[in-house]
Amino acid sequence: MKKLWTIAWKELYVRFTDRNLMLIMIATPLALSTIMGLAFGGLGGGSSPVTRIPVLVVNHDAGSEFGVNYGDIFLSILVPGTDGAAAAGELPACSLDGGTKTGTESDQFSLQELTAAQAFGAEQAEALVREGSIPAPAADPGSAAYVDSAARSAVERGLYAAAIIIPEDFSRQLSFSPASPDTGRTQVTVYADPGRPISAGIIGSIARGITNQIATGNIAIAATLGELQASLGGPAMGQAAANIDFASAFACAFDPGSSTISIDRQMVRRAQQENRAALVLVVVGSAQAMFFAMFTAQFGVLNMHWERRGWTLQRMLISPTPRSIIMGGKLVGVFISVVSQLVVLLLALTLVGSLLQGRFILIWGDQPLLILIAILAASLAVSGFGMLLAGLVKSPEQASVFTSALNIGLAALGGSFGFTLPKAISQLSMVYWGRTTFEMLAVGNSDIWVNVLVLVLQGAVMYAIGLLLFNRRFENV
């Protein structure tokens, strides 16, 4: 083991005494993150980028045959003073609400404070077209397609962070009917600006929460009445219905406060306490840290190809030292190098964020053990990727071409260059899993175990395959 640690220490010494490599490992990602934090976050102040999010609400809902219009209620929740406000106000209060709220009154954060939602229809769409803010849609003026196209154009032009589009059959599909006890299928569309990932994610969560609560209430009504009818029969059911206040009885089914699944508002309140530049540092810094960590891992592992060309590796292999000790020492050195790089970057970004805020803040959250676990998992993933490339390439020249292209591709997929791709595509990159892990910790979310598991599995599999290929390629050295 002493030889293994000696080789590992040599790898660390070479890495951290190379000034050019240190520029790539530490200085470049730190400088990029700081510049973007200043450019997009501003200096000082406690303003949060997740307050008063501009969002459009397009309500096409025609209501149900029973006169219920959940689209109006949806709209009234986000936009006070709209036509659905009276309907929403007539809903009975849930009797179970008493004592369920926590925190002081000032600690509560209403949707009206979080969003600057506006009702959007044909009149507003035509006004934007007349102003020249958006191009004229190809559909007929006043039609639903015209309004939808205008709302999407307004989001694409950066005027709004998102547009929530409620379909015409929203109430009809969700409403319970004795003749048709099964609710139908419908969907609320959230068209979001990918350049505002935090705001877009919040609006998507709000839309899902409201829609799910309405659907949950109707499912509760259908299940309850179906069970009563099966137990009492038709005539007895009708007699019981005349003596039951169903509106009050089912009020809790539509109340988010009594739901077993609710929106955790801790992320929003925490974000309010931080500087906008610090939040940008978290998003950009975590992505850049993962991106440049891949280069560090690959420099270390691919250096063995240069050692082979210079006959350094051959001299080590003919010494009385097992091949496993030599390989193990080099891989341990690479892994510790990546861990050290991520630790230094996270500490440096914390210092930058604190300087911008004017006081010391923990931009990565206050759970050091989970942060360490995230660092170790990310380091294993990028080191495994470096080992896989070392096993695949045949020469240092080939490595210099393929590693840069692959790193840039994975970074683009994972969101390192200021834009995000659809989640299904982004998840193909380890940069995505590492970036989102650090972002979750930064907002106080400790549920990172799926991300950690994916990173560990990626790293272990790539390590195993890369080491097997590398040993086969070097077995005659």
N, C-alpha and C positions, 0 to 999 in steps of 0.2 A: 504493500500500500504506500510505502514511503516513496517508491519510484513513481507511482501514479500521481501523487500529489506534487512531486518535483516537476513532472512534465506539465501538469496543470498550471503550476505556478509560473513556469517558463512561458506558457501560452498567455497568461494574464500579463506578465511583465512586458512581453513583446507588444501586446495589444495596447496597453495603457501608456506606453512610452513612445508610441508612434503619433506624432502631432497631426499628421495628415488624416490618420484614421480617427483621432479624437475629434477633429472637425466634423467628420461625417457622423460619428456616433453621438456626440453631445451638442456641439455648437450649432450645427445646421438645423436639426429639428427644434431646438430651443429658440433659435432666432425666428424661424418660420412661424412657430406657434405664437410667439410674442408679438410679431408684426401683425398677424391676423387678429389676435386678441385686441390690439390697439385699433386696428382698422374697422373691425366690426363691432367691437364692444365699447369703444370710447374710453375716456379716462375718468376715474373717480365716480362718485355718485352711487346711489343704491338702487337705481332704476332697474327694473326687471324686464327682460325681453318677452315675458309671458304674461303681461298684463295688457288689457284692452286689445286683445288679438282681433284684428279686423276680419270679419267673416260674414258671408252672405248666406241667408236662409231662403231657399226657393221652395215654396209650398204649393204643390199641384194637387194636394189631397182633395178629392171630391166628397169625402165623407162616406158613411155607411148608410144602409137602408133604414137604420134605426135613428138617424140624426146625429150620430157621434162623429166627430171630426178630430182624430188624434193628431193630424197635421197642424191644426190650429193650436192645440195644447202644446205640441212640440215647439211651435213657433213662439208661444207666449212664455215658455220657460227661458228661452234665450233672448227674446226681444220684448221687454216690458211695454205695455200700452197697446199691443196689437189686438186684433179681433178675438184671438183665442184667450186673452187674459181673463175675460169674464167667465168663459167656460171652465178654465182651469181653476178660477177662484171658487166655483160652485162645487168642486169636488170635496166631499167631506174629509175632515182631518182624521188621520189614523189615531185610534185611541191608545195605541202602544207607544206613541212618540214621547210621552212624558218621561223625562229623566234619561233619555238616550243620547242627548247631545253632550259633548264634552268641550272643555276649553272655554275661554272667555269670549265675549261677544266680538271683541276686536280680532280674535284668532280665526273667526270664521271668514270664509272667502267665497263670495257669491259668484255665480256664473256671469252676472252683469258686470262685476269688477274684472273678471278674468277675460271676458270677451267684449268686443264692441260689435255685437251682431246687428245686422240690418236685414229687414224683410226686403226681398228682391223680387220684383215682378216685371211686367211688360213696361210699365211707366219708367221704372228706374233703368231698365235696359236701354230704352230709347234715349233717355237722358245722357247716358254714357256715350252712346253712338253720336249724338248731336255734338257733344263736347269734344269729340275726337279722341277720347280716352281709349276706346276699343274699336276695332273694325266692325262694320255692319255685318251681322250674321246672314247667312245665305237663306235661312228659313223665312217664312212669312211673318211680318211684324205682328206682335201680339200673341203668337202661338207659343206653345210650351217649348218647342224645339228652339225657337228664337230666344226665349228667356234663358234656357239652359246653355245655349252657345254663348250668349253674352256673359253669363256668370263665369263660365270657364275662361273666356277671353280676359275677363277682369282679373282672375287669379293668375293667368299666364303673364299678364302685363305687370304683375307685382302690386296691383292696387289692393288686393285682399290676400290673406294667408290661406283661405280655404272657402269653398262653397258647399253648403249642405243642401242637397236636392231631394225633396220628399216626393215620392211618386203619387200618381193620381189614385191608385188603388190601395194606398197605405191603410186607411181605416177599414175598407171593405175586406181586405185580406186578414186583418188582425182581429176584427170584431167577432164575438161569439154569437152564434144563432142557434136556437133550439132545433131548427130544421137541419142545420149543418154544424154539428158540434166541433168539428176540426177546423182550426185556424189555417189560413192559406199561407202562401209564400210571397214575400215582398222584400224590398231592400231600399235602404236610404243610402244615397251616393254621397261620398265626401270627396270632392275634387280639391286637392291640396297642392300648395306650392312646394316643390322639392327643395327649394333654396331656403326654406324655413322649417327644418325638420322637427324642431322642438314644438313650435306652434302647431304645425300640421299634426303631430302625434297627439297633442292635447285635444285639438278639435275632434280628431277621430275617436278618441276615448270618450269624449262627452257625447258625441252622436251615438256611439254604441251603447253607452249607459242609459240614455233616454229611451232609445229604441227597445233595448232589452227589458227595461222596466215596464213599458207599455205591453210588450209581448207577454211578459211574466204575469201581469195582471189579468190579461185575457185568458191565458192558460189556466190560471187559478180559478177563474169563473167557470170555464168549461169543465174542468175536472170536478169542481164542487157540485155544480148542478147535475152533471152526469151521474155522480154517485148518489145524490139525493133522489133522482128520478129512478135509478135502479133499486134503491132501498124502499121508497115510499110508493112508487107507482105513479101513473099519470094523474088521477083525481086527487090523491092525497098531496101530491107535489103542488098542484094548483092551489089547494087550500092553504098549504104552508107558505107559498109565495105571497099570498095576500097579507100575511101577518109578519113578514120579514122585511126589514129595511136593507135591501141588498146593496144600496149605494154605500151605506155606512159599514156594512159587513165586509165589503170587498175593498174598502178604502186603503187598508194596509197593503193590499196586493200591488197597488200603484204607487206606494210611498217608498222612495229609495232608502229612507232611514230604517225601514224594517226589513229590508232585503238581506239575505245572507251573503250576497256579493255586492260590494259597494265600491265607489271610486275613492281611492286613497288620496287625500288632498295634501299629504305631507310634501310631495314633490313640488307642488306649486308654492306652498308656503316657504319651503326651504329656498327655492329659487329666488323668492323675493328678498331674502336676506343677503344674497350675494351680488357682487358687482357683475355687470353684463360682460365685461372683459374677462372676468374669471370663468364665467360660464362658457365663453368661447374658447378659453384656454383648455377647458376640460374636453370639449368636443374635438377641437383641432389637435390639441397636444396628445391625447390618447391615440388618435389615428396616426399622427406623425411618429410617435414613439414606436408603434408596431411596425410601421413602414421601414424605419431606419434600423430597427432591431434585426430585421431580416438580412440586411446588408452585413451587419456585425457577425451574425451567425455564419453566413456564407463565406466571409473573408477568412474566418477561423478554420472552417472545415476544408474549404477549397485550397487553403495554404498548403495542405498535404500534397497537392499536385505539384506545386512549386518545389517542395522539399524533395519529392521524388526526382524531379528534373535535375536538381542540384546535388543529388545523391546523399542528402542529409537523412532522408527516411531510410534508405538502404543501410546506412551505417548504424542507425538505431535498431533496425530489425536484426542485424547480425550480432548485435551485442547480447549478453546473457540476460535479456529482458523479454518476457513473453509478449507476443503480439497483442494479446488482450490488454496488458498493462499499458502499452504504448497508445493503443487506440482509446482505451478508457481515459487515460490522462488527457489526451487532446480533446476528447468530447466533454469531459468535465470542465476543462479550461474554457471551452467555447460556451458551455451552459452558464458558468459563473460570470463570464464576460457579459452575456446578454442580461443576466439578472442585475449585475452592477450597473449596466447602462440604463435599464429601466428605472432602477432606484434613484440614480442620479438625476435623470430627466424628470421624474415625478417630484422630487424634492426641489429641483430648480424651478419647475413650473409653479409649485406652491409658493416659492419665494417671490416669483414674478407677480403672481396673482395677489399676494399680500401687499406688495409695493403699490400695485395699481389701486388696491382697495384702501390703502392707508392704514391698515391694521392687519394683524396676523389672522389668516383664515385657512382652514383645511379644505382646499378645493376638491380633494379626492375623498372626502367623507371622514368620519371619525371612527372607522372600524379597521384598525391597523392589521389585525390578523387576517381579515378577508382581503385587504389590499395586498398583503404578502402572498396569500394563496393565489390571487389573480396574477401577480407578477411571476410566480413560479410556473403557473399553467401557461401563460403567454410565452415565457422563455422556453419552455419545453416544446411548444408548437413551432416557434420560429427556428429553434435549433434542429428539430427533426426535419424541417423543410430544407435547411442547409445541408444536412446529412444526405437527404434524398438526392439533392442536386449533385453532391459530390460523387455519389454512386452512379449517376446517369451520365455525366459528362466525361469526355476522354482526355481533355487537355485544358490548361488554364485559359487559352485563347477561346475555346468553345464555351467555357464557363462564363467569361466576361460578357459574351453576347447574350446567352440564354438567361443568366441570372438577372440582369437588368430588365430585360423584357418581361420576365415572369413577375418580378417584384413590382414593377409599375402596373402590370395587369391586375395583380391581387390587390394592390393599394387602391386602384380605381374601383374595383368591385366592392372593396370594403369601406369606401367613403373617405379616403385620405386627401382627396383633391377638391374639397368644397362642395361636392354634389353627391347625392345618394341615389342608388339604383333600387329597383323593386327588391323587397326583402328576400324573395325566393332566389334571386340572383346574388345578392350581397352575401348570403349565408354560405356561398361556395368559398369565400375567402376567410382565412384565419384572422385577417385584419379586422373584419366585421365583428367576429366573436370577441377578440381582445378589446376593441374599441368600446363596444356596447357593455362589456363587463366593467370597465373603469367608469363609464358614464353612469351605470346603475349605482355603483358605489358612491359616486359623487353626489347623487341626489338622495342618498340614504336608503336605497333599495338593497337589501342583503340577499335577495333571492337570485344569486348568481350561479347556482350549482349546475344548471344545464349548460351555461356558457363554459364553466370550468371543465365539465366533463367532456364537452366537444373539443376544447383545446388540448386536453390531456390525451384523448384518444387520437386526435390528429397527429400530435407530436410522437406518441409511442409507435403508431403504425408507420409513419414516415421514417422514424429512427431505425426501426427494424428492417424495413425494405432497403433503405439507403445503406445501412451497415452491411447487409448481405451482398448487395451489388458492389460496394466498395471493396470488400474482402475478396470477392471473386476477381475483380479487376486487378488487385494488387497481390494476389496469392503467389505470383511468381517473382515478386520483387525480392 
